[in-house]
Amino acid sequence: MTAAGFIEGRRLQLARGVLLQCIMGGYPAARFYGDDDGDLVLNADFDQLYRLPWSDTPRALAICDADELSGAPSGLSTRALLKKVLAAYHARGLAAVVATELEFFVFARHTDPNQPFQPPLGLDGSREQGFSAFSVASNNGLRPFFAEVYRCMAALGLPRDTFMHEMGISQFEINLLHGDPLLLADQTFLFKHLLKEVALKHGLMVVCMAKPLAKTAGSSMHIHQSVVRLDSGLNLFSDALGQPTPEFYHFIGGQQAALADFTLLFAPNVNSYQRFCQPFASPNNACWSLDNRAAGLRIPASGPEARRVENRLPGADANPYLAIAASLAAGLNGLNLELAPSAPLQGELVVPQALILPCTLHAAYERLQGSDLARQVFGAEFVEGYLASKALELSAFYDEISPWERRILGSQA
């Protein structure tokens, strides 16, 4: 839209079906978004209006809510679903607080999908081999790229806590500061968009696949969660003596009860489940543990005021609005029903069968399909439409034969 049209308040409309567009670009049957495929109205959130600092031509971006023509929020909008979950917390006199940790890879330009991604050429003419976790060296030649990333983050008002080289080859992580979940979802979305755009300017590509490289750690989007009382601002998870409260355990119990049903919302793509092949770095279980990264639900070491629950299931490919909404909805369900968690596990985990989560897209699809809780939280319209899009994606994946199948099975009798 032109700047003049935006300032004049010209209405921008969008076909409802676009909210169910699958990752290949197609759409499920029209019955999932209305047989006439009517319009939605995109209403800009003026607190989320940005001049894009990486664009040579002046451009701006406005995050919008997708609303029905009646003015009601669209049941297909993941931002609206997150708002609905947050409103349920407020109705109980509570407010959720989250922070996200986003991992991503920076690769050289890549044009042949039959070949693996490669890290950029370093300043010494070699490519990183995977020995650079937490390195402060600049040999990878990415300092100019990250300098512009930092500059653009500052220009957009995106506060950052820590930035580091992660375990994977040319893999990095940013921790965004904790705050309002809707704001953090917006910031996570903006940051991923920023990364992609700045990388293009530097002849690079940023990849937010859950598992872009074999035999190396995948990329996560861990969600740190706590809950505060609206009247006092105090952490619901700690009592006056600094000890865990019953609500802390109920929140964990809710997460454990819902993670299997919601796995497809945290791990939305076929590739998402490749990440779980390295279970210590990317656990696909609903165990909880004190400061143990092998657990799907980790309680980081902290003081009582910062007591929180880290959901380690979501990958970097997850929709931040949907992943945060699903995780917080699971915790709220535990608070409402006063669900008790299992006993915490420590050390080398032996995961009970009941706490193992779906490990393929198809298994996660079936679990979401049979979930009454998902329909209760997100509405049947969204759940059925989301499943329809995922069915298209799974079918498209099975329409192709992988290099592994040709290499290993092609010579078999």
QUIDA-V490379 format. One record per pair of residues at least 12 apart in sequence whose ideal C-beta (glycine too) atoms are under 10 Angstrom apart, sorted by the first residue. I is the first residue (numbers start at 1). J is the second residue. Records with the same first field share a line. If there is no record, write none. Layout:
I=J, J
This chain:
1=42, 44, 60, 62
3=58, 59, 60
6=44, 49, 60, 62
9=44
11=39, 41, 42, 43, 69
12=39, 40, 41, 42, 43, 44, 62, 64
13=38, 39, 40, 41, 42, 66, 69
14=39, 40, 41, 42, 64, 66, 74
15=27, 33, 34, 36, 37, 38, 39, 40
16=30, 32, 33, 34, 36, 37, 38, 39, 40, 66, 68, 74, 75, 76, 77, 385
17=29, 30, 32, 33, 34, 37, 38, 40, 76, 385
18=33, 37, 39, 40, 66, 76
19=33, 40, 66, 74, 75, 76, 77, 78, 80, 382, 385, 386, 389
20=32, 33, 76, 382, 384, 385, 386, 388, 389, 392
21=33, 389, 392
22=388, 389, 390, 391, 392, 393, 394, 395, 396
23=268, 269, 270, 317, 389, 390, 392, 393, 396
24=389, 392, 393, 395, 396, 397
26=389, 392, 393, 396
27=385, 388, 389, 392
28=384, 385, 386, 387, 388, 389, 390, 391, 392
29=385, 388, 392
31=384, 385, 388
32=76, 381, 382, 384, 385, 386, 387, 388, 389
33=74, 75, 76, 381, 385, 388
34=76, 381
38=68, 69
39=68, 69
40=64, 65, 66, 67, 68, 69, 73, 74, 76, 77
41=64, 65, 66, 67, 68, 69, 70, 71, 74
42=62, 63, 64, 65, 66, 67, 77
43=62, 64, 65, 66, 67, 71, 73
44=61, 62, 63, 64, 65
45=62, 63, 64, 65, 79, 182, 186
46=62, 63
47=63, 182, 183, 186
48=61, 62, 63, 64, 65, 79, 182, 183, 186, 187, 189, 190
49=61, 62, 63, 64
50=62, 63, 152, 155, 156, 157, 158, 186, 190, 193, 194
51=155, 156
52=152, 155, 156, 190, 193, 194, 197
53=148, 151, 152, 153, 154, 155, 156, 194, 197, 198
54=148, 149, 151, 152, 155, 156, 193, 194, 197, 198, 199, 200, 201
55=152, 197, 201
56=201
61=156, 190, 193, 194
63=79, 182, 185, 186, 189, 190
64=77, 79
65=77, 79, 80, 83
66=78, 79, 80
67=80
68=80
74=381, 382
75=378, 379, 380, 381, 382, 383, 385
76=378, 379, 381, 382, 385, 386
77=321, 382
78=185, 265, 319, 320, 321, 322, 323, 324, 325, 326, 378, 382, 386
79=182, 185, 186, 189, 319, 320, 321, 322, 325
80=321, 325, 379, 382
81=265, 319, 321, 322, 324, 325, 326, 329, 377, 378, 379, 382
82=96, 181, 182, 184, 185, 186, 319, 320, 321, 322, 323, 324, 325, 326, 328, 329
83=181, 182, 185, 321, 325
84=325, 329, 377, 378, 379
85=181, 182, 321, 324, 325, 326, 327, 328, 329, 330, 331, 332, 377, 378
86=180, 181, 182, 324, 325, 328, 329, 332
88=328, 329, 332, 333, 335, 336, 377
89=181, 227, 228, 230, 328, 329, 331, 332, 335
90=230
91=332
92=227, 229, 230, 236, 332, 335, 336
93=229, 230, 231, 232, 236
94=227, 228, 229, 230, 231, 236, 247, 332, 335
95=180, 181, 226, 227, 228, 229, 230, 233, 236
96=180, 181, 182, 184, 225, 226, 227, 228, 236, 251, 324, 327, 328, 329, 331, 332
97=178, 179, 180, 181, 184, 224, 225, 226, 227, 228, 235, 236, 306, 308, 328
98=176, 178, 179, 180, 181, 182, 183, 184, 185, 188, 223, 224, 225, 226, 227, 308, 311, 320, 324, 327, 328
99=161, 175, 176, 177, 178, 179, 181, 184, 188, 222, 223, 224, 225, 226, 308, 310
100=174, 175, 176, 177, 178, 181, 184, 185, 187, 188, 191, 220, 221, 222, 223, 224, 314, 316, 318, 320, 323, 324
101=161, 162, 166, 173, 174, 175, 176, 188, 220, 221, 222, 223, 224, 310, 312, 314, 316
102=172, 173, 174, 175, 176, 187, 188, 191, 192, 195, 208, 219, 220, 221, 222, 314, 316, 318, 320
103=164, 166, 167, 168, 171, 172, 173, 174, 208, 210, 217, 218, 219, 220, 221, 222, 281, 315, 316
104=166, 168, 170, 171, 172, 173, 174, 191, 192, 195, 196, 199, 206, 207, 208, 209, 212, 219, 221, 316
105=117, 119, 166, 168, 169, 170, 171, 172, 205, 206, 207, 208, 209, 212, 213, 216, 218, 219, 316
106=119, 120, 128, 140, 142, 145, 146, 149, 169, 170, 171, 172, 195, 199, 202, 204, 205, 206, 207
107=119, 120, 127, 169, 170, 171, 199, 204, 205, 206, 207, 212, 213
108=120, 121, 127, 170, 203, 204, 205
109=199, 200, 203, 204, 205
110=204, 205, 207, 212
111=205
114=403
115=403
116=212, 213, 214
117=169, 170, 205, 207, 209, 212, 213
118=169, 170, 213
119=132, 140, 141, 142, 168, 169, 170, 171, 204, 213
120=140, 141, 142, 145, 170, 202, 203, 204, 205
121=140, 141
122=137, 138, 139, 140, 141, 142, 170
123=137, 138, 139, 140, 141, 142, 143
124=139, 140, 141
125=141
126=139, 140
127=140, 169, 170
128=140, 141, 142, 165, 168, 169, 170, 171
129=169, 170
130=167, 168, 169, 170, 171, 213, 215, 216, 217
131=169
132=165, 166, 167, 168, 169, 170, 171
133=164, 165, 166, 167, 168, 171, 217
134=164, 165, 166, 167, 173
135=164, 165
136=164, 165
137=165
140=165, 170, 172
141=202, 204
142=165, 170, 172, 199, 202, 204
144=201, 202
145=195, 198, 199, 201, 202, 203, 204, 206
146=163, 172, 198, 202
147=198
148=194, 197, 198, 199, 201, 202
149=163, 172, 174, 191, 194, 195, 197, 198, 199, 202, 206
150=163, 198
151=198
152=190, 191, 194, 195, 197, 198
153=174, 176, 187, 190, 191, 194, 195, 198
155=194
156=187, 190, 191, 193, 194
157=187, 190
158=174, 176, 177, 186, 187, 188, 190, 191, 194
159=176, 177, 179, 187
160=174, 175, 176, 177, 187, 191
161=174, 175, 176, 177, 178
162=174, 175, 176, 177
163=175
166=216, 217, 219, 220, 281
167=216, 217, 218, 278, 281
168=211, 212, 213, 215, 216, 217, 218, 219, 281
169=212, 213, 215, 216, 217
170=204, 207, 212, 213, 216
171=207, 212, 213, 216, 217, 218, 219, 316
172=195, 206, 219
173=219, 220, 222, 316
174=188, 191, 195
175=222, 224
176=188, 191, 224
178=224, 225, 226, 306, 308
181=223, 225, 320, 321, 324, 325, 327, 328
182=321, 324, 325
184=223, 224, 320, 321, 324
185=223, 319, 320, 321, 322, 323, 324, 325
186=320, 321
187=320
188=221, 223, 316, 318, 319, 320, 321, 323, 324
189=319, 320, 321
190=320
191=320
192=206, 208, 221, 316, 317, 320
194=206
195=207, 208
196=208
207=219, 316, 317
208=221, 315, 316, 317, 318
209=269, 271, 272, 274, 275, 315, 316, 317
210=266, 267, 268, 269, 270, 271, 272, 273, 274, 275, 276, 282, 314, 315, 316, 317, 318
211=269, 271, 272, 273, 274, 275, 276, 277, 278, 282, 315, 316, 317
212=271, 274, 275, 316, 317
213=274
214=274, 277, 404
215=277, 278
216=278, 281
217=275, 278, 280, 281, 282
218=271, 272, 273, 274, 275, 276, 277, 278, 281, 282, 315, 316, 317
219=275, 282, 315, 316, 317
220=266, 275, 281, 282, 311, 312, 313, 314, 315, 316, 317, 318
221=266, 311, 312, 313, 314, 315, 316, 317, 318, 319, 320, 323, 324
222=282, 293, 298, 300, 310, 311, 312, 313, 314, 315, 316
223=266, 308, 309, 310, 311, 312, 313, 314, 318, 320, 323, 324, 326, 327, 328
224=298, 300, 302, 306, 308, 309, 310, 311, 312
225=237, 251, 255, 297, 308, 309, 310, 311, 324, 327, 328, 330, 331
226=238, 248, 251, 302, 305, 306, 307, 308, 309, 331
227=247, 248, 251, 307, 308, 309, 328, 331, 332, 335
228=305
229=247
234=304, 305
235=247, 248, 303, 304, 305, 306, 307, 308
236=248, 250, 251, 307, 335
237=249, 250, 251, 252, 299, 304, 305, 306, 307, 308, 309
238=302, 303, 304, 305, 306, 307
239=304
240=304
241=304
242=303, 304, 305, 307
243=304, 307
244=299, 304, 307
245=304, 307
246=335, 338, 340
247=331, 334, 335, 338
248=299, 307, 308, 309, 335, 341
249=288, 334, 338, 339, 340, 341, 344
250=331, 332, 333, 334, 335, 336, 337, 338, 339, 340, 341
251=297, 308, 309, 328, 330, 331, 332, 333, 334, 335, 339, 341
252=286, 288, 297, 299, 309, 330, 331, 334, 339, 340, 341, 342, 344
253=288, 330, 331, 333, 334, 335, 337, 338, 339, 340, 341, 342
254=309, 327, 328, 329, 330, 331, 332, 333, 334, 335, 336, 337, 338, 339, 341, 373
255=286, 288, 296, 297, 309, 311, 313, 327, 328, 329, 330, 331, 333, 334, 339, 341
256=285, 286, 287, 288, 296, 297, 330, 334, 339, 340, 341, 342, 354, 355
257=286, 330, 333, 334, 337, 339, 340, 341, 373
258=286, 326, 327, 329, 330, 331, 332, 333, 334, 339, 371, 373, 374, 377
259=284, 285, 286, 296, 297, 311, 313, 326, 327, 330, 355, 357, 358, 367
260=284, 285, 286, 354, 355, 356, 357, 358, 363, 364, 367, 368, 371
261=326, 330, 357, 358, 364, 367, 368, 369, 370, 371, 372, 373, 374, 377
262=311, 313, 314, 322, 323, 325, 326, 327, 329, 330, 357, 364, 367, 368, 371, 373, 374, 377, 378
263=276, 284, 286, 313, 314, 326, 357, 358, 359, 360, 361, 363, 364, 365, 367, 368
264=322, 326, 358, 361, 362, 363, 364, 365, 366, 367, 368, 369, 371, 374, 383, 386, 387, 390
265=313, 314, 318, 319, 322, 323, 325, 326, 327, 329, 330, 364, 368, 374, 378, 383, 386
266=284, 296, 311, 312, 313, 314, 315, 317, 318, 319, 322, 323, 326, 327, 357, 364
267=282, 284, 313, 314, 315, 317, 318, 323, 357, 358, 359, 360, 361, 364
268=314, 315, 317, 318, 319, 322, 323, 361, 364, 386, 389, 390, 393
269=315, 317, 318, 361, 390, 393, 394, 397
270=360, 361, 362, 390, 393, 394, 396, 397, 398
271=315, 317, 361, 397
272=284, 313, 314, 315, 316, 317, 318, 360, 361, 364
273=315, 357, 358, 359, 360, 361, 362, 363, 364
274=315
275=313, 315, 316, 317
276=313, 315, 357, 358, 359, 360
277=359
279=294, 296, 349, 351, 359
280=292, 293, 294, 348, 349
281=293, 294, 312
282=294, 296, 312, 313, 315
283=295, 296, 297, 298, 312, 313, 349, 351, 357
284=296, 312, 313, 351, 355, 356, 357, 358, 359, 364
285=297, 312, 313, 345, 349, 351, 352, 355, 356, 357
286=311, 313, 330, 341, 342, 351, 352, 354, 355, 356, 357
287=341, 342, 343, 344, 345, 346, 349, 350, 351, 352, 355, 356
288=309, 310, 341, 342, 343, 344, 345, 355
289=344, 345, 346, 347, 349
290=344, 345, 346
291=310, 346
292=344, 345, 346, 347, 348, 349
293=310, 312
294=312, 345, 346, 347, 348, 349, 351
295=310, 312, 344, 345, 346, 349, 351, 355
296=310, 311, 312, 313, 349, 351, 355, 356, 357
297=309, 310, 311, 312, 313, 327, 341, 344, 355
298=310, 311, 312
299=344
309=327, 331
311=323, 324, 326, 327, 328, 330, 331
313=326, 327, 357
314=326, 327
319=386
322=378, 382, 386
325=377, 378
326=374, 377, 378
328=377
329=373, 374, 376, 377, 378
330=373, 377
332=377
333=373, 376, 377
342=354, 355
360=394
361=390, 393, 394, 397
362=390, 391, 394, 398
364=390
365=386, 387, 390, 391, 393, 394
366=387
368=383, 386, 387, 390
369=383, 384, 387, 390, 391
371=383
374=386, 387
